Amino acid sequence: MGAAYLLPRVVGLGHATRLLMLGDPVRAPEAERIGLISELTEEGHTDEAAQQLARAWRTVRPGLRPDQGLADGRAGHRPWRSR
């Protein structure tokens, strides 16, 4: 599924149309406001915020190892995709 299908479901039809048709860059505060991103971090604190988020995820999925996920090459893995 591509951006044209998923983006309206994330940010709404109006924002998605504007993003896809114009291709203008979106600054972080606007991206957060429209729901394109879920959280902003202070400059220089991204790694700290990512580690904190990873710890929170591990409390939800205790079996998740720190080395699993994007780093193991499964970034494109889509468990909901029919085969």
C-alpha positions as CSV (number, residue, x, y, z in Angstrom):
1,M,0.0,0.0,0.0
2,G,1.4,3.4,-0.9
3,A,1.3,6.8,0.5
4,A,-1.8,7.8,-1.5
5,Y,-3.8,5.1,0.3
6,L,-2.3,5.4,3.9
7,L,-1.6,9.1,4.2
8,P,-5.3,10.2,4.2
9,R,-6.0,7.7,7.0
10,V,-3.2,9.2,9.1
11,V,-3.5,13.0,8.5
12,G,-6.9,13.3,6.9
13,L,-7.9,13.9,3.3
14,G,-7.3,17.6,3.1
15,H,-3.8,17.5,4.5
16,A,-2.9,14.4,2.5
17,T,-4.1,16.0,-0.7
18,R,-2.0,19.1,-0.1
19,L,1.1,17.0,0.8
20,L,0.8,14.7,-2.2
21,M,-0.1,17.3,-4.8
22,L,2.3,20.1,-3.8
23,G,5.2,18.2,-2.4
24,D,6.1,21.1,-0.1
25,P,8.4,20.3,2.8
26,V,6.6,20.0,6.2
27,R,8.2,21.5,9.2
28,A,8.2,19.4,12.4
29,P,5.7,21.5,14.4
30,E,3.1,21.2,11.5
31,A,3.9,17.5,11.0
32,E,3.1,17.0,14.7
33,R,0.0,19.1,14.5
34,I,-1.6,17.2,11.6
35,G,-0.6,13.8,13.0
36,L,2.2,12.9,10.6
37,I,4.6,12.4,13.6
38,S,3.6,11.6,17.1
39,E,6.3,13.4,19.1
40,L,9.0,16.1,18.8
41,T,12.2,16.1,20.7
42,E,14.6,18.8,21.6
43,E,17.5,19.2,19.3
44,G,20.3,16.9,20.4
45,H,18.1,14.7,22.5
46,T,16.8,12.3,19.8
47,D,18.8,9.3,20.8
48,E,17.7,9.7,24.4
49,A,14.0,10.0,23.4
50,A,14.4,6.9,21.1
51,Q,15.9,4.9,24.0
52,Q,13.1,6.0,26.3
53,L,10.5,5.0,23.7
54,A,12.2,1.6,23.2
55,R,12.1,1.0,27.0
56,A,8.4,1.8,27.0
57,W,7.7,-0.6,24.1
58,R,9.6,-3.4,25.9
59,T,7.2,-3.0,28.9
60,V,4.3,-3.7,26.4
61,R,6.2,-6.5,24.5
62,P,8.6,-8.0,27.2
63,G,10.1,-10.5,24.7
64,L,11.3,-7.8,22.4
65,R,15.1,-7.8,22.3
66,P,17.0,-4.4,21.9
67,D,18.5,-5.7,18.7
68,Q,15.1,-6.5,17.0
69,G,13.2,-4.3,14.7
70,L,14.6,-1.9,12.1
71,A,18.2,-2.9,12.8
72,D,17.7,-6.5,11.8
73,G,16.6,-5.6,8.3
74,R,12.9,-6.2,8.8
75,A,11.9,-2.5,8.3
76,G,9.7,-3.5,5.4
77,H,8.0,-6.4,7.2
78,R,4.2,-6.0,7.2
79,P,2.5,-8.6,9.3
80,W,-1.0,-7.5,8.2
81,R,-0.2,-8.0,4.5
82,S,-2.0,-10.9,2.9
83,R,0.2,-13.4,1.1
